[in-house]
Amino acid sequence: MTFLIEAIKEDHQITDFRSSCMVAVILARKLAAEGFTVSITAPSGRHYTPGQSLEGLGVGKRFGPCTVR
């Protein structure tokens, strides 16, 4: 499975691919902590943004620097 991570901050745009959900979430959290607006696109095409539950991906947590339980 491939997860697409997209991050935007001012005039910088980053697009990255990861093969596991957890690795994608780790990268997304790191980029969000650096001030980027981040989203993850799952293999199904569904988009996830910070604070949104990733339970459908089997993670059961939220990705975002302040919303992890």
PDB file with SEQRES, HELIX, SHEET and CRYST1 records, atoms N, CA, C and O in Angstrom:
SEQRES   1 A   69  MET THR PHE LEU ILE GLU ALA ILE LYS GLU ASP HIS GLN          
SEQRES   2 A   69  ILE THR ASP PHE ARG SER SER CYS MET VAL ALA VAL ILE          
SEQRES   3 A   69  LEU ALA ARG LYS LEU ALA ALA GLU GLY PHE THR VAL SER          
SEQRES   4 A   69  ILE THR ALA PRO SER GLY ARG HIS TYR THR PRO GLY GLN          
SEQRES   5 A   69  SER LEU GLU GLY LEU GLY VAL GLY LYS ARG PHE GLY PRO          
SEQRES   6 A   69  CYS THR VAL ARG                                              
HELIX    1 AA1 CYS A   21  ALA A   33  1                                  13    
HELIX    2 AA2 GLU A   55  LEU A   57  5                                   3    
SHEET    1 AA1 4 HIS A  12  ARG A  18  0                                        
SHEET    2 AA1 4 PHE A   3  LYS A   9 -1                                        
SHEET    3 AA1 4 THR A  37  THR A  41 -1                                        
SHEET    4 AA1 4 HIS A  47  TYR A  48 -1                                        
CRYST1    1.000    1.000    1.000  90.00  90.00  90.00 P 1           1          
ATOM      1  N   MET A   1       0.847  -1.177   0.000  1.00  0.00           N  
ATOM      2  CA  MET A   1       0.000   0.000   0.000  1.00  0.00           C  
ATOM      3  C   MET A   1       0.889   1.236   0.000  1.00  0.00           C  
ATOM      4  O   MET A   1       1.978   1.236   0.576  1.00  0.00           O  
ATOM      5  N   THR A   2       0.411   2.278  -0.650  1.00  0.00           N  
ATOM      6  CA  THR A   2       1.160   3.527  -0.728  1.00  0.00           C  
ATOM      7  C   THR A   2       0.322   4.662  -0.168  1.00  0.00           C  
ATOM      8  O   THR A   2      -0.852   4.810  -0.508  1.00  0.00           O  
ATOM      9  N   PHE A   3       0.936   5.459   0.691  1.00  0.00           N  
ATOM     10  CA  PHE A   3       0.294   6.619   1.279  1.00  0.00           C  
ATOM     11  C   PHE A   3       0.992   7.860   0.764  1.00  0.00           C  
ATOM     12  O   PHE A   3       2.222   7.919   0.741  1.00  0.00           O  
ATOM     13  N   LEU A   4       0.228   8.843   0.355  1.00  0.00           N  
ATOM     14  CA  LEU A   4       0.750  10.099  -0.172  1.00  0.00           C  
ATOM     15  C   LEU A   4       0.659  11.159   0.913  1.00  0.00           C  
ATOM     16  O   LEU A   4      -0.410  11.382   1.482  1.00  0.00           O  
ATOM     17  N   ILE A   5       1.772  11.809   1.199  1.00  0.00           N  
ATOM     18  CA  ILE A   5       1.812  12.893   2.181  1.00  0.00           C  
ATOM     19  C   ILE A   5       2.059  14.183   1.411  1.00  0.00           C  
ATOM     20  O   ILE A   5       3.030  14.291   0.662  1.00  0.00           O  
ATOM     21  N   GLU A   6       1.176  15.162   1.597  1.00  0.00           N  
ATOM     22  CA  GLU A   6       1.339  16.467   0.961  1.00  0.00           C  
ATOM     23  C   GLU A   6       1.423  17.519   2.053  1.00  0.00           C  
ATOM     24  O   GLU A   6       0.617  17.526   2.983  1.00  0.00           O  
ATOM     25  N   ALA A   7       2.403  18.409   1.936  1.00  0.00           N  
ATOM     26  CA  ALA A   7       2.619  19.446   2.941  1.00  0.00           C  
ATOM     27  C   ALA A   7       2.903  20.771   2.244  1.00  0.00           C  
ATOM     28  O   ALA A   7       3.653  20.828   1.269  1.00  0.00           O  
ATOM     29  N   ILE A   8       2.292  21.835   2.760  1.00  0.00           N  
ATOM     30  CA  ILE A   8       2.465  23.171   2.180  1.00  0.00           C  
ATOM     31  C   ILE A   8       2.747  24.159   3.306  1.00  0.00           C  
ATOM     32  O   ILE A   8       2.083  24.146   4.343  1.00  0.00           O  
ATOM     33  N   LYS A   9       3.747  25.019   3.084  1.00  0.00           N  
ATOM     34  CA  LYS A   9       4.059  26.108   4.016  1.00  0.00           C  
ATOM     35  C   LYS A   9       4.612  27.251   3.188  1.00  0.00           C  
ATOM     36  O   LYS A   9       5.658  27.130   2.550  1.00  0.00           O  
ATOM     37  N   GLU A  10       3.892  28.359   3.209  1.00  0.00           N  
ATOM     38  CA  GLU A  10       4.264  29.537   2.421  1.00  0.00           C  
ATOM     39  C   GLU A  10       4.456  29.123   0.966  1.00  0.00           C  
ATOM     40  O   GLU A  10       3.509  28.649   0.339  1.00  0.00           O  
ATOM     41  N   ASP A  11       5.649  29.287   0.417  1.00  0.00           N  
ATOM     42  CA  ASP A  11       5.855  28.926  -0.990  1.00  0.00           C  
ATOM     43  C   ASP A  11       6.566  27.576  -1.139  1.00  0.00           C  
ATOM     44  O   ASP A  11       7.090  27.264  -2.208  1.00  0.00           O  
ATOM     45  N   HIS A  12       6.582  26.781  -0.072  1.00  0.00           N  
ATOM     46  CA  HIS A  12       7.212  25.454  -0.101  1.00  0.00           C  
ATOM     47  C   HIS A  12       6.134  24.381  -0.177  1.00  0.00           C  
ATOM     48  O   HIS A  12       5.150  24.423   0.561  1.00  0.00           O  
ATOM     49  N   GLN A  13       6.328  23.426  -1.070  1.00  0.00           N  
ATOM     50  CA  GLN A  13       5.407  22.299  -1.172  1.00  0.00           C  
ATOM     51  C   GLN A  13       6.223  21.012  -1.178  1.00  0.00           C  
ATOM     52  O   GLN A  13       7.207  20.891  -1.909  1.00  0.00           O  
ATOM     53  N   ILE A  14       5.803  20.052  -0.353  1.00  0.00           N  
ATOM     54  CA  ILE A  14       6.472  18.763  -0.261  1.00  0.00           C  
ATOM     55  C   ILE A  14       5.459  17.679  -0.581  1.00  0.00           C  
ATOM     56  O   ILE A  14       4.343  17.687  -0.062  1.00  0.00           O  
ATOM     57  N   THR A  15       5.848  16.753  -1.431  1.00  0.00           N  
ATOM     58  CA  THR A  15       5.042  15.573  -1.725  1.00  0.00           C  
ATOM     59  C   THR A  15       5.931  14.367  -1.481  1.00  0.00           C  
ATOM     60  O   THR A  15       7.045  14.297  -2.000  1.00  0.00           O  
ATOM     61  N   ASP A  16       5.441  13.411  -0.688  1.00  0.00           N  
ATOM     62  CA  ASP A  16       6.241  12.241  -0.347  1.00  0.00           C  
ATOM     63  C   ASP A  16       5.339  11.014  -0.340  1.00  0.00           C  
ATOM     64  O   ASP A  16       4.127  11.120  -0.153  1.00  0.00           O  
ATOM     65  N   PHE A  17       5.940   9.861  -0.544  1.00  0.00           N  
ATOM     66  CA  PHE A  17       5.212   8.599  -0.543  1.00  0.00           C  
ATOM     67  C   PHE A  17       5.801   7.694   0.529  1.00  0.00           C  
ATOM     68  O   PHE A  17       7.017   7.644   0.714  1.00  0.00           O  
ATOM     69  N   ARG A  18       4.923   6.977   1.235  1.00  0.00           N  
ATOM     70  CA  ARG A  18       5.360   6.016   2.246  1.00  0.00           C  
ATOM     71  C   ARG A  18       4.553   4.728   2.061  1.00  0.00           C  
ATOM     72  O   ARG A  18       3.404   4.756   1.619  1.00  0.00           O  
ATOM     73  N   SER A  19       5.174   3.609   2.406  1.00  0.00           N  
ATOM     74  CA  SER A  19       4.526   2.318   2.189  1.00  0.00           C  
ATOM     75  C   SER A  19       3.713   1.837   3.388  1.00  0.00           C  
ATOM     76  O   SER A  19       2.966   0.866   3.273  1.00  0.00           O  
ATOM     77  N   SER A  20       3.845   2.494   4.525  1.00  0.00           N  
ATOM     78  CA  SER A  20       3.041   2.089   5.683  1.00  0.00           C  
ATOM     79  C   SER A  20       2.348   3.303   6.285  1.00  0.00           C  
ATOM     80  O   SER A  20       2.846   4.427   6.225  1.00  0.00           O  
ATOM     81  N   CYS A  21       1.193   3.039   6.862  1.00  0.00           N  
ATOM     82  CA  CYS A  21       0.410   4.108   7.474  1.00  0.00           C  
ATOM     83  C   CYS A  21       1.169   4.762   8.616  1.00  0.00           C  
ATOM     84  O   CYS A  21       1.201   5.989   8.714  1.00  0.00           O  
ATOM     85  N   MET A  22       1.777   3.966   9.476  1.00  0.00           N  
ATOM     86  CA  MET A  22       2.463   4.530  10.638  1.00  0.00           C  
ATOM     87  C   MET A  22       3.635   5.427  10.224  1.00  0.00           C  
ATOM     88  O   MET A  22       3.851   6.475  10.833  1.00  0.00           O  
ATOM     89  N   VAL A  23       4.383   5.030   9.209  1.00  0.00           N  
ATOM     90  CA  VAL A  23       5.502   5.853   8.745  1.00  0.00           C  
ATOM     91  C   VAL A  23       4.969   7.148   8.132  1.00  0.00           C  
ATOM     92  O   VAL A  23       5.569   8.209   8.303  1.00  0.00           O  
ATOM     93  N   ALA A  24       3.847   7.065   7.420  1.00  0.00           N  
ATOM     94  CA  ALA A  24       3.230   8.267   6.848  1.00  0.00           C  
ATOM     95  C   ALA A  24       2.795   9.220   7.953  1.00  0.00           C  
ATOM     96  O   ALA A  24       2.989  10.430   7.835  1.00  0.00           O  
ATOM     97  N   VAL A  25       2.214   8.694   9.020  1.00  0.00           N  
ATOM     98  CA  VAL A  25       1.761   9.520  10.141  1.00  0.00           C  
ATOM     99  C   VAL A  25       2.953  10.170  10.836  1.00  0.00           C  
ATOM    100  O   VAL A  25       2.886  11.342  11.206  1.00  0.00           O  
ATOM    101  N   ILE A  26       4.037   9.426  11.016  1.00  0.00           N  
ATOM    102  CA  ILE A  26       5.240   9.991  11.649  1.00  0.00           C  
ATOM    103  C   ILE A  26       5.766  11.168  10.843  1.00  0.00           C  
ATOM    104  O   ILE A  26       6.092  12.213  11.405  1.00  0.00           O  
ATOM    105  N   LEU A  27       5.852  11.001   9.520  1.00  0.00           N  
ATOM    106  CA  LEU A  27       6.329  12.096   8.669  1.00  0.00           C  
ATOM    107  C   LEU A  27       5.356  13.272   8.706  1.00  0.00           C  
ATOM    108  O   LEU A  27       5.782  14.424   8.777  1.00  0.00           O  
ATOM    109  N   ALA A  28       4.064  12.993   8.658  1.00  0.00           N  
ATOM    110  CA  ALA A  28       3.068  14.063   8.692  1.00  0.00           C  
ATOM    111  C   ALA A  28       3.158  14.856   9.993  1.00  0.00           C  
ATOM    112  O   ALA A  28       3.062  16.083   9.978  1.00  0.00           O  
ATOM    113  N   ARG A  29       3.341  14.171  11.106  1.00  0.00           N  
ATOM    114  CA  ARG A  29       3.482  14.857  12.397  1.00  0.00           C  
ATOM    115  C   ARG A  29       4.722  15.739  12.421  1.00  0.00           C  
ATOM    116  O   ARG A  29       4.683  16.867  12.911  1.00  0.00           O  
ATOM    117  N   LYS A  30       5.817  15.221  11.889  1.00  0.00           N  
ATOM    118  CA  LYS A  30       7.062  15.993  11.847  1.00  0.00           C  
ATOM    119  C   LYS A  30       6.876  17.262  11.025  1.00  0.00           C  
ATOM    120  O   LYS A  30       7.284  18.343  11.451  1.00  0.00           O  
ATOM    121  N   LEU A  31       6.266  17.139   9.855  1.00  0.00           N  
ATOM    122  CA  LEU A  31       6.049  18.300   8.998  1.00  0.00           C  
ATOM    123  C   LEU A  31       5.081  19.295   9.636  1.00  0.00           C  
ATOM    124  O   LEU A  31       5.281  20.505   9.533  1.00  0.00           O  
ATOM    125  N   ALA A  32       4.039  18.795  10.293  1.00  0.00           N  
ATOM    126  CA  ALA A  32       3.082  19.678  10.970  1.00  0.00           C  
ATOM    127  C   ALA A  32       3.778  20.453  12.096  1.00  0.00           C  
ATOM    128  O   ALA A  32       3.495  21.632  12.310  1.00  0.00           O  
ATOM    129  N   ALA A  33       4.681  19.788  12.808  1.00  0.00           N  
ATOM    130  CA  ALA A  33       5.421  20.453  13.887  1.00  0.00           C  
ATOM    131  C   ALA A  33       6.332  21.549  13.338  1.00  0.00           C  
ATOM    132  O   ALA A  33       6.660  22.502  14.045  1.00  0.00           O  
ATOM    133  N   GLU A  34       6.736  21.411  12.085  1.00  0.00           N  
ATOM    134  CA  GLU A  34       7.575  22.417  11.431  1.00  0.00           C  
ATOM    135  C   GLU A  34       6.749  23.537  10.797  1.00  0.00           C  
ATOM    136  O   GLU A  34       7.294  24.422  10.137  1.00  0.00           O  
ATOM    137  N   GLY A  35       5.431  23.492  11.001  1.00  0.00           N  
ATOM    138  CA  GLY A  35       4.576  24.570  10.530  1.00  0.00           C  
ATOM    139  C   GLY A  35       3.907  24.338   9.186  1.00  0.00           C  
ATOM    140  O   GLY A  35       3.276  25.248   8.649  1.00  0.00           O  
ATOM    141  N   PHE A  36       4.031  23.143   8.636  1.00  0.00           N  
ATOM    142  CA  PHE A  36       3.392  22.838   7.356  1.00  0.00           C  
ATOM    143  C   PHE A  36       1.927  22.470   7.563  1.00  0.00           C  
ATOM    144  O   PHE A  36       1.564  21.931   8.608  1.00  0.00           O  
ATOM    145  N   THR A  37       1.093  22.756   6.584  1.00  0.00           N  
ATOM    146  CA  THR A  37      -0.264  22.244   6.519  1.00  0.00           C  
ATOM    147  C   THR A  37      -0.148  20.904   5.814  1.00  0.00           C  
ATOM    148  O   THR A  37       0.352  20.832   4.692  1.00  0.00           O  
ATOM    149  N   VAL A  38      -0.610  19.838   6.471  1.00  0.00           N  
ATOM    150  CA  VAL A  38      -0.327  18.487   5.998  1.00  0.00           C  
ATOM    151  C   VAL A  38      -1.608  17.704   5.758  1.00  0.00           C  
ATOM    152  O   VAL A  38      -2.602  17.883   6.461  1.00  0.00           O  
ATOM    153  N   SER A  39      -1.573  16.830   4.751  1.00  0.00           N  
ATOM    154  CA  SER A  39      -2.651  15.865   4.549  1.00  0.00           C  
ATOM    155  C   SER A  39      -2.045  14.545   4.093  1.00  0.00           C  
ATOM    156  O   SER A  39      -0.972  14.511   3.490  1.00  0.00           O  
ATOM    157  N   ILE A  40      -2.753  13.460   4.394  1.00  0.00           N  
ATOM    158  CA  ILE A  40      -2.356  12.121   3.957  1.00  0.00           C  
ATOM    159  C   ILE A  40      -3.477  11.593   3.070  1.00  0.00           C  
ATOM    160  O   ILE A  40      -4.654  11.699   3.415  1.00  0.00           O  
ATOM    161  N   THR A  41      -3.108  11.029   1.934  1.00  0.00           N  
ATOM    162  CA  THR A  41      -4.072  10.351   1.068  1.00  0.00           C  
ATOM    163  C   THR A  41      -3.802   8.861   1.173  1.00  0.00           C  
ATOM    164  O   THR A  41      -2.694   8.397   0.904  1.00  0.00           O  
ATOM    165  N   ALA A  42      -4.832   8.112   1.568  1.00  0.00           N  
ATOM    166  CA  ALA A  42      -4.726   6.662   1.730  1.00  0.00           C  
ATOM    167  C   ALA A  42      -4.820   5.975   0.366  1.00  0.00           C  
ATOM    168  O   ALA A  42      -5.229   6.597  -0.614  1.00  0.00           O  
ATOM    169  N   PRO A  43      -4.445   4.701   0.301  1.00  0.00           N  
ATOM    170  CA  PRO A  43      -4.549   3.964  -0.961  1.00  0.00           C  
ATOM    171  C   PRO A  43      -5.974   3.950  -1.530  1.00  0.00           C  
ATOM    172  O   PRO A  43      -6.160   3.825  -2.741  1.00  0.00           O  
ATOM    173  N   SER A  44      -6.960   4.075  -0.667  1.00  0.00           N  
ATOM    174  CA  SER A  44      -8.362   4.093  -1.116  1.00  0.00           C  
ATOM    175  C   SER A  44      -8.747   5.416  -1.766  1.00  0.00           C  
ATOM    176  O   SER A  44      -9.807   5.526  -2.382  1.00  0.00           O  
ATOM    177  N   GLY A  45      -7.872   6.433  -1.625  1.00  0.00           N  
ATOM    178  CA  GLY A  45      -8.169   7.759  -2.152  1.00  0.00           C  
ATOM    179  C   GLY A  45      -8.730   8.710  -1.115  1.00  0.00           C  
ATOM    180  O   GLY A  45      -8.909   9.895  -1.393  1.00  0.00           O  
ATOM    181  N   ARG A  46      -9.009   8.205   0.080  1.00  0.00           N  
ATOM    182  CA  ARG A  46      -9.558   9.050   1.142  1.00  0.00           C  
ATOM    183  C   ARG A  46      -8.461   9.956   1.699  1.00  0.00           C  
ATOM    184  O   ARG A  46      -7.324   9.527   1.895  1.00  0.00           O  
ATOM    185  N   HIS A  47      -8.820  11.214   1.948  1.00  0.00           N  
ATOM    186  CA  HIS A  47      -7.873  12.202   2.472  1.00  0.00           C  
ATOM    187  C   HIS A  47      -8.048  12.344   3.974  1.00  0.00           C  
ATOM    188  O   HIS A  47      -9.171  12.361   4.478  1.00  0.00           O  
ATOM    189  N   TYR A  48      -6.934  12.447   4.686  1.00  0.00           N  
ATOM    190  CA  TYR A  48      -6.935  12.650   6.128  1.00  0.00           C  
ATOM    191  C   TYR A  48      -6.153  13.911   6.433  1.00  0.00           C  
ATOM    192  O   TYR A  48      -5.103  14.166   5.842  1.00  0.00           O  
ATOM    193  N   THR A  49      -6.676  14.696   7.364  1.00  0.00           N  
ATOM    194  CA  THR A  49      -6.023  15.923   7.790  1.00  0.00           C  
ATOM    195  C   THR A  49      -5.790  15.854   9.298  1.00  0.00           C  
ATOM    196  O   THR A  49      -6.387  15.005   9.961  1.00  0.00           O  
ATOM    197  N   PRO A  50      -4.950  16.711   9.859  1.00  0.00           N  
ATOM    198  CA  PRO A  50      -4.685  16.647  11.304  1.00  0.00           C  
ATOM    199  C   PRO A  50      -5.966  16.665  12.132  1.00  0.00           C  
ATOM    200  O   PRO A  50      -6.894  17.426  11.859  1.00  0.00           O  
ATOM    201  N   GLY A  51      -5.992  15.815  13.139  1.00  0.00           N  
ATOM    202  CA  GLY A  51      -7.145  15.733  14.026  1.00  0.00           C  
ATOM    203  C   GLY A  51      -8.208  14.770  13.539  1.00  0.00           C  
ATOM    204  O   GLY A  51      -9.158  14.483  14.266  1.00  0.00           O  
ATOM    205  N   GLN A  52      -8.069  14.267  12.327  1.00  0.00           N  
ATOM    206  CA  GLN A  52      -9.053  13.342  11.788  1.00  0.00           C  
ATOM    207  C   GLN A  52      -8.645  11.918  12.156  1.00  0.00           C  
ATOM    208  O   GLN A  52      -7.465  11.573  12.092  1.00  0.00           O  
ATOM    209  N   SER A  53      -9.608  11.099  12.537  1.00  0.00           N  
ATOM    210  CA  SER A  53      -9.308   9.732  12.952  1.00  0.00           C  
ATOM    211  C   SER A  53      -8.806   8.900  11.784  1.00  0.00           C  
ATOM    212  O   SER A  53      -9.314   9.002  10.667  1.00  0.00           O  
ATOM    213  N   LEU A  54      -7.807   8.082  12.054  1.00  0.00           N  
ATOM    214  CA  LEU A  54      -7.268   7.175  11.052  1.00  0.00           C  
ATOM    215  C   LEU A  54      -7.724   5.739  11.316  1.00  0.00           C  
ATOM    216  O   LEU A  54      -7.086   4.793  10.852  1.00  0.00           O  
ATOM    217  N   GLU A  55      -8.822   5.568  12.060  1.00  0.00           N  
ATOM    218  CA  GLU A  55      -9.281   4.239  12.426  1.00  0.00           C  
ATOM    219  C   GLU A  55      -9.559   3.365  11.216  1.00  0.00           C  
ATOM    220  O   GLU A  55      -9.348   2.154  11.277  1.00  0.00           O  
ATOM    221  N   GLY A  56     -10.023   3.938  10.132  1.00  0.00           N  
ATOM    222  CA  GLY A  56     -10.291   3.163   8.927  1.00  0.00           C  
ATOM    223  C   GLY A  56      -9.037   2.532   8.356  1.00  0.00           C  
ATOM    224  O   GLY A  56      -9.114   1.593   7.565  1.00  0.00           O  
ATOM    225  N   LEU A  57      -7.887   3.043   8.753  1.00  0.00           N  
ATOM    226  CA  LEU A  57      -6.617   2.494   8.300  1.00  0.00           C  
ATOM    227  C   LEU A  57      -6.019   1.538   9.323  1.00  0.00           C  
ATOM    228  O   LEU A  57      -4.917   1.024   9.131  1.00  0.00           O  
ATOM    229  N   GLY A  58      -6.748   1.303  10.410  1.00  0.00           N  
ATOM    230  CA  GLY A  58      -6.261   0.388  11.426  1.00  0.00           C  
ATOM    231  C   GLY A  58      -5.302   1.024  12.423  1.00  0.00           C  
ATOM    232  O   GLY A  58      -4.650   0.315  13.189  1.00  0.00           O  
ATOM    233  N   VAL A  59      -5.208   2.345  12.424  1.00  0.00           N  
ATOM    234  CA  VAL A  59      -4.286   3.016  13.332  1.00  0.00           C  
ATOM    235  C   VAL A  59      -4.971   3.318  14.649  1.00  0.00           C  
ATOM    236  O   VAL A  59      -4.377   3.109  15.707  1.00  0.00           O  
ATOM    237  N   GLY A  60      -6.208   3.806  14.618  1.00  0.00           N  
ATOM    238  CA  GLY A  60      -6.958   4.070  15.832  1.00  0.00           C  
ATOM    239  C   GLY A  60      -6.553   5.314  16.585  1.00  0.00           C  
ATOM    240  O   GLY A  60      -7.007   5.521  17.710  1.00  0.00           O  
ATOM    241  N   LYS A  61      -5.718   6.145  16.006  1.00  0.00           N  
ATOM    242  CA  LYS A  61      -5.305   7.407  16.646  1.00  0.00           C  
ATOM    243  C   LYS A  61      -5.534   8.528  15.660  1.00  0.00           C  
ATOM    244  O   LYS A  61      -5.918   8.303  14.512  1.00  0.00           O  
ATOM    245  N   ARG A  62      -5.298   9.715  16.116  1.00  0.00           N  
ATOM    246  CA  ARG A  62      -5.415  10.878  15.247  1.00  0.00           C  
ATOM    247  C   ARG A  62      -4.009  11.352  14.917  1.00  0.00           C  
ATOM    248  O   ARG A  62      -3.096  11.253  15.736  1.00  0.00           O  
ATOM    249  N   PHE A  63      -3.850  11.864  13.712  1.00  0.00           N  
ATOM    250  CA  PHE A  63      -2.529  12.395  13.403  1.00  0.00           C  
ATOM    251  C   PHE A  63      -2.592  13.891  13.508  1.00  0.00           C  
ATOM    252  O   PHE A  63      -3.501  14.517  12.964  1.00  0.00           O  
ATOM    253  N   GLY A  64      -1.674  14.454  14.173  1.00  0.00           N  
ATOM    254  CA  GLY A  64      -1.622  15.866  14.446  1.00  0.00           C  
ATOM    255  C   GLY A  64      -0.823  16.053  15.713  1.00  0.00           C  
ATOM    256  O   GLY A  64      -0.888  15.208  16.606  1.00  0.00           O  
ATOM    257  N   PRO A  65      -0.086  17.112  15.820  1.00  0.00           N  
ATOM    258  CA  PRO A  65       0.843  17.244  16.931  1.00  0.00           C  
ATOM    259  C   PRO A  65       0.181  17.287  18.299  1.00  0.00           C  
ATOM    260  O   PRO A  65       0.835  16.979  19.295  1.00  0.00           O  
ATOM    261  N   CYS A  66      -1.087  17.655  18.383  1.00  0.00           N  
ATOM    262  CA  CYS A  66      -1.713  17.828  19.702  1.00  0.00           C  
ATOM    263  C   CYS A  66      -2.907  16.919  19.928  1.00  0.00           C  
ATOM    264  O   CYS A  66      -3.547  17.019  20.974  1.00  0.00           O  
ATOM    265  N   THR A  67      -3.235  16.035  18.990  1.00  0.00           N  
ATOM    266  CA  THR A  67      -4.469  15.283  19.123  1.00  0.00           C  
ATOM    267  C   THR A  67      -4.282  13.784  19.266  1.00  0.00           C  
ATOM    268  O   THR A  67      -5.246  13.030  19.131  1.00  0.00           O  
ATOM    269  N   VAL A  68      -3.071  13.337  19.534  1.00  0.00           N  
ATOM    270  CA  VAL A  68      -2.837  11.912  19.688  1.00  0.00           C  
ATOM    271  C   VAL A  68      -3.259  11.504  21.082  1.00  0.00           C  
ATOM    272  O   VAL A  68      -2.852  12.127  22.063  1.00  0.00           O  
ATOM    273  N   ARG A  69      -4.066  10.468  21.181  1.00  0.00           N  
ATOM    274  CA  ARG A  69      -4.515   9.970  22.486  1.00  0.00           C  
ATOM    275  C   ARG A  69      -3.624   8.855  22.944  1.00  0.00           C  
ATOM    276  O   ARG A  69      -3.834   8.299  24.022  1.00  0.00           O  
TER     277      ARG A  69                                                      
END                                                                             
